[in-house]
Amino acid sequence: MFIDRAIIEVRSGKGGDGAIAFRREKYIAKGGPAGGNGGRGASIILKANSKINTLFNFRHSKCFIGPEGEKGGIKNQYGHHSEDVIVEVPIGTVVYEEKDHKFLGDLSTDGETLLVAKGGRGGRGNTAFKSSTNRVPKIAENGEPGETKRLILELKLLADVGLVGFPSVGKSTLLSVISSARPEIADYPFTTLVPNLGVVYVDDKRSFVMADLPGLIEDAHLGKGLGLQFLRHIERCRVIVHVIDMSNNGRDAFDDYKIINKELKEYGFGLESRPMLVVASKMDEEGAKEKLAAFEKKAKIKCIQISALAEEGIKELCYQLMDLVEKTPKFPLFDSQDKVLDNKVYKLDEKEGITIKHPELHTWVIEGEDIVKFYKMTNITTDEGMMKLLSHLRKMKVDDMLEEKGAEDGDTVILDDFSFEFVK
């Protein structure tokens, strides 16, 4: 089954907690702190694989969770880093963050990787907190929390040439004649429900990939018919072949031509400005010559005449397409600014403000990405750890903010899953 869009959730691993330990050996007095650092949690990485051609595997596997890093040990033993989770996707997969549809990356070459959720770093053990003023630290860090994201995966086929046109104009028949592809062919609209790819060999050394894409109709760019499901796959095509039916089908060829061109323009990505060959199909049928002459006069263009069933004009079309593909550069889906944004996704040093909410009487809630992260990385099972957290809250002037908002002695203050009593 061809699946070209999927939504998945990724959760990178939390870093391992640092250890609180001391060196105790028979003949070594005052051995000092010996708690090791925790290991890094697993990151989630997407990798393009040329052997996969659909997002079908994500139909059921929708959540990928990285293991936590190993905790630090005694005798300054560091915890092991967890192995990253590699998720293989088809070449041509574009990744967005679901929350704000932010572009994360475009996996367009075999083996290309994209970090989508960075594993948390390991917490420091108490050895890291030793100083000239604190010779026996009884404090350590917990591992950094991992990242959780919901991602949109969209597969946009890697084809050099895309066949466009109304349903049943002969696109699938043409592809089946010039390549080894075997798309479903019938005489009713929307026979082709999924894109089909075929490799077209012009000679021993030259070839290109052609995509037969589901038929367009008016307002396809708004999602009508197969709409956006089709248009997504033409974004990468370097050359467009506009197939127009010249048989006596009761439709006006010129009107169809204008409608398809309008849909390409309305969709965006500069599709209307890409090299295009207009192909008049079914030229073996009665009345086709007269219909073609009237069309060319109205459109003021010269069409390439073919008959896929009689295999007339096919060879000439293939050579023209090959020459056009070779001199047409690839069209990037995203400009350099999008790539710069991609690099900003994984920065962890952007400060988030602290907000204080008052959900009910005598209860206050502290929120903020940085302050919650600091709390989660602070080991509050020791007195020193608790003092470190409270000292940090004072440094961030949380006490002043609570007092300004009207907090009174004895009120309950909640930070994530930790609560304490407010004292002025």
Residue pairs with C-beta under 8 A, 6 or more apart in sequence:
1 54
1 56
1 59
2 54
2 56
2 194
2 195
3 54
3 55
3 56
3 58
3 59
3 155
4 54
4 55
4 154
4 155
4 156
4 194
4 195
4 229
4 232
4 233
5 55
5 152
5 153
5 154
5 155
6 55
6 58
6 59
6 62
6 152
6 153
7 62
7 98
7 150
7 151
7 152
7 153
8 58
8 61
8 62
8 63
8 64
8 150
8 151
8 153
9 62
9 63
9 64
9 148
9 149
9 150
9 151
10 44
10 63
10 64
10 87
10 116
10 117
10 147
10 148
10 149
10 151
11 44
11 63
11 64
11 65
11 66
11 117
11 146
11 147
11 148
12 41
12 42
12 43
12 44
12 66
12 117
12 118
12 119
12 120
12 146
12 147
12 148
13 40
13 41
13 42
13 43
13 65
13 66
13 67
13 68
13 69
13 82
13 119
13 120
13 146
14 41
14 68
14 69
14 120
14 143
14 144
14 145
14 146
15 38
15 39
15 40
15 41
15 68
15 69
15 119
15 120
15 121
15 122
15 123
15 142
15 143
15 144
15 145
15 146
16 37
16 38
16 39
16 40
16 41
16 68
16 69
16 70
16 71
16 72
16 79
16 122
16 123
16 143
17 38
17 71
17 72
17 122
17 123
17 140
17 141
17 142
17 143
17 379
18 35
18 36
18 37
18 38
18 71
18 72
18 122
18 123
18 124
18 125
18 126
18 128
18 140
18 141
18 142
18 143
18 379
19 35
19 36
19 38
19 71
19 72
19 73
19 74
19 77
19 125
19 126
19 140
20 33
20 35
20 125
20 126
20 138
20 139
20 140
20 379
20 382
21 33
21 34
21 35
21 36
21 73
21 74
21 75
21 125
21 126
22 31
22 32
22 33
22 34
22 35
22 136
23 31
23 32
23 33
23 34
23 75
24 31
25 31
32 130
32 135
32 136
33 125
33 126
33 127
33 129
33 130
33 136
33 137
34 74
34 75
34 76
34 127
35 72
35 74
35 76
35 125
35 126
35 127
35 140
36 72
36 73
36 74
36 75
36 76
36 77
36 78
36 79
36 125
36 127
37 72
37 78
37 79
37 122
37 123
37 124
37 125
37 128
38 69
38 70
38 71
38 72
38 78
38 79
38 122
38 123
38 125
38 141
38 143
39 69
39 70
39 71
39 72
39 78
39 79
39 80
39 81
39 82
39 122
40 69
40 81
40 82
40 119
40 120
40 121
40 122
41 66
41 67
41 68
41 69
41 82
41 119
41 120
41 121
41 122
41 143
41 144
41 146
42 66
42 67
42 68
42 69
42 82
42 83
42 84
42 85
42 119
43 66
43 84
43 85
43 115
43 117
43 118
43 119
44 64
44 66
44 84
44 85
44 87
44 115
44 116
44 117
45 84
45 85
45 86
45 87
45 113
45 114
45 115
45 116
46 87
46 88
46 89
46 93
46 95
46 105
46 107
46 113
46 114
46 116
47 86
47 87
47 88
47 89
47 107
47 111
47 112
47 113
47 114
48 88
48 89
48 90
48 91
48 92
48 93
48 107
48 108
48 109
48 110
48 111
48 112
48 113
49 88
49 89
49 90
49 91
49 110
49 111
50 91
50 110
52 88
52 89
52 90
52 91
53 90
53 197
54 90
54 155
55 89
55 90
55 93
55 153
55 155
58 153
64 85
64 87
65 85
66 82
66 84
66 85
66 117
66 119
66 146
67 82
67 83
68 82
68 143
68 146
69 79
69 80
69 81
69 82
69 119
69 120
69 122
69 143
70 79
70 80
70 81
70 82
71 79
71 143
72 78
72 79
72 122
72 123
72 125
72 140
73 79
76 125
76 127
78 122
79 122
81 122
82 119
84 119
86 113
89 107
89 153
89 155
90 155
91 107
91 108
91 109
91 110
91 158
92 107
92 108
92 155
92 156
92 157
92 158
92 236
93 106
93 107
93 153
93 154
93 155
93 156
94 103
94 105
94 106
94 107
94 153
94 154
94 155
94 156
94 333
95 103
95 104
95 105
95 106
95 107
95 114
95 116
95 151
95 152
95 153
95 154
96 102
96 103
96 104
96 151
96 152
96 154
97 104
97 149
97 150
97 151
97 152
97 345
98 149
98 150
98 151
98 152
99 149
99 150
101 152
102 341
102 345
103 334
103 338
103 341
103 342
104 114
104 116
104 151
104 342
104 345
105 114
105 116
105 342
106 333
106 334
107 113
107 114
108 158
108 236
115 346
116 149
116 151
117 146
117 147
117 148
117 149
118 146
118 147
118 346
118 348
119 146
120 143
120 144
120 145
120 146
121 143
121 144
122 143
122 144
123 140
123 141
123 142
123 143
123 144
123 377
123 379
124 140
124 141
125 140
125 141
126 137
126 138
126 139
126 140
128 141
129 137
129 139
129 140
130 137
131 137
137 384
138 382
138 383
138 384
138 385
139 379
139 382
139 384
139 385
139 388
140 379
140 385
141 377
141 378
141 379
142 376
142 377
142 378
142 379
143 377
144 373
144 376
144 377
145 373
145 376
145 377
154 232
155 232
156 232
156 233
156 235
156 236
156 333
157 195
157 197
157 211
157 233
157 236
158 209
158 236
159 197
159 209
159 210
159 211
159 233
159 236
159 237
160 208
160 209
160 210
160 237
160 238
160 239
160 325
161 200
161 208
161 209
161 210
161 211
161 237
161 238
161 239
161 240
161 241
161 321
161 325
162 210
162 211
162 213
162 233
162 234
162 237
162 239
162 240
162 241
163 171
163 174
163 175
163 210
163 211
163 212
163 213
163 241
163 243
164 171
164 213
164 216
164 234
164 240
164 241
164 242
164 243
164 260
164 264
165 171
165 215
165 216
165 242
165 243
165 244
165 245
165 256
165 260
166 215
166 216
166 217
166 245
166 251
166 256
166 259
166 260
167 189
167 190
167 191
167 192
167 214
167 215
167 217
168 187
168 188
168 189
168 191
168 215
168 245
168 249
169 215
169 243
169 244
169 245
169 281
170 243
170 245
170 281
170 282
170 308
171 192
171 212
171 213
171 215
171 243
172 183
172 184
172 185
172 191
172 192
172 196
172 212
173 185
173 281
173 308
173 309
174 212
174 243
174 279
174 281
174 306
174 308
174 314
175 181
175 183
175 196
175 198
175 210
175 212
176 182
176 183
176 185
176 198
176 308
177 308
177 311
177 314
178 198
178 200
178 210
178 314
178 317
178 318
179 198
179 199
179 200
179 210
180 198
180 199
181 196
181 197
181 198
181 212
183 192
183 196
183 212
184 191
184 192
185 191
189 215
190 214
190 215
190 225
190 226
192 212
192 213
192 214
192 215
193 214
193 226
194 214
195 211
195 212
195 213
195 214
195 230
195 233
196 211
196 212
197 209
197 210
197 211
197 212
198 209
198 210
198 211
198 212
199 207
199 208
199 209
199 210
200 207
200 208
200 209
200 210
200 318
200 321
200 322
201 207
202 208
202 318
202 319
202 322
206 322
206 326
207 322
208 321
208 322
208 325
210 241
210 321
211 233
211 234
211 237
213 230
213 233
213 234
214 226
214 229
214 230
215 225
215 226
215 230
216 225
216 226
216 230
216 231
216 259
216 260
216 263
217 224
217 225
217 259
218 224
218 259
218 263
219 227
219 263
220 226
220 227
220 228
220 230
220 231
220 263
220 267
221 227
221 228
221 231
221 263
221 266
221 267
231 263
231 267
234 240
234 264
234 271
235 269
235 271
235 331
235 333
236 330
236 331
236 333
237 274
238 274
238 275
238 325
238 328
238 329
238 330
238 331
239 274
239 275
239 276
239 277
239 321
239 324
239 325
239 328
240 264
240 271
240 274
240 275
240 276
240 277
241 276
241 277
241 279
241 321
242 257
242 260
242 261
242 276
242 277
242 278
242 279
243 279
243 281
244 253
244 256
244 257
244 278
244 279
244 280
244 281
244 295
244 303
245 251
245 253
245 256
245 281
245 282
246 253
246 280
246 281
246 282
246 283
246 285
246 288
246 291
246 292
246 295
247 282
247 285
247 287
247 288
247 291
248 285
248 286
248 287
248 291
253 291
253 292
253 294
253 295
254 294
254 295
254 298
254 299
257 278
257 295
257 299
261 272
264 271
264 272
265 271
265 272
269 331
269 333
270 331
274 328
274 331
275 324
275 328
277 304
277 317
277 320
277 321
277 324
278 299
278 301
278 303
278 304
279 303
279 304
279 305
279 306
279 317
280 288
280 292
280 295
280 303
280 304
280 305
280 306
281 306
281 307
281 308
282 288
282 307
282 308
283 289
283 292
283 305
283 306
283 307
283 312
283 313
284 307
284 309
284 310
284 312
292 303
292 305
295 303
296 302
296 303
304 313
304 316
304 317
304 320
305 312
305 313
306 312
306 313
306 314
306 317
307 313
308 314
351 370
352 368
352 369
352 370
353 368
354 366
354 367
354 368
354 370
354 371
354 396
354 398
354 401
355 366
355 367
355 368
356 364
356 365
356 366
356 367
356 398
356 401
356 402
356 405
357 364
357 365
357 367
358 364
358 365
358 405
358 406
359 365
362 408
362 410
362 411
362 412
363 411
363 412
363 414
364 402
364 405
364 407
364 411
364 412
364 413
364 414
364 422
365 413
365 414
365 415
366 393
366 398
366 413
366 414
366 415
371 393
371 396
371 398
371 415
372 415
372 416
374 389
374 392
375 389
375 415
375 416
375 418
376 416
378 385
378 388
378 389
378 392
379 385
380 386
380 389
380 418
390 420
393 399
393 415
399 422
399 424
402 411
402 413
402 422
403 424
407 413
407 422
408 422
408 424
409 422
409 423
409 424
410 421
410 422
411 421
411 422
412 419
412 420
412 421
412 422
413 419
413 420
413 421
413 422
